[in-house]
C-alpha cells in the first residue's frame, strides 16, 4: 500500500515539475513580456524584441536553455 502511494506521489510530482510548472512559467513570461513592451515601446507580439525579452524571462525563471 505504501509503495502505491509513493508511486502516485512520484507521478504527480513529475507531472507538476515537467508539465504544469513550465506551462505556468511560459504563461507568466508571455504576459509579462507583452505588458512590458506594450507599456514601454508600444509594440506587441510581432517584434523581434519580444523574443529577446521572452527568452530572458524564461532563463531568469530557470526553464530556458
Secondary structure in CASP SS format (residue, H / E / C, confidence):
PFRMAT SS
TARGET T0000
AUTHOR 0000-0000-0000
METHOD secondary structure of the structure
MODEL  1
X C 1.00
X H 1.00
X H 1.00
X H 1.00
X H 1.00
X H 1.00
X H 1.00
X H 1.00
X H 1.00
X H 1.00
X H 1.00
X H 1.00
X H 1.00
X H 1.00
X H 1.00
X H 1.00
X H 1.00
X H 1.00
X H 1.00
X H 1.00
X H 1.00
X H 1.00
X H 1.00
X H 1.00
X H 1.00
X H 1.00
X H 1.00
X H 1.00
X H 1.00
X H 1.00
X H 1.00
X H 1.00
X H 1.00
X H 1.00
X H 1.00
X H 1.00
X H 1.00
X H 1.00
X H 1.00
X H 1.00
X H 1.00
X C 1.00
X C 1.00
X C 1.00
X C 1.00
X C 1.00
X C 1.00
X H 1.00
X H 1.00
X H 1.00
X H 1.00
X H 1.00
X H 1.00
X H 1.00
X H 1.00
X H 1.00
X H 1.00
X H 1.00
X H 1.00
X H 1.00
X H 1.00
X C 1.00
X C 1.00
X C 1.00
X C 1.00
END
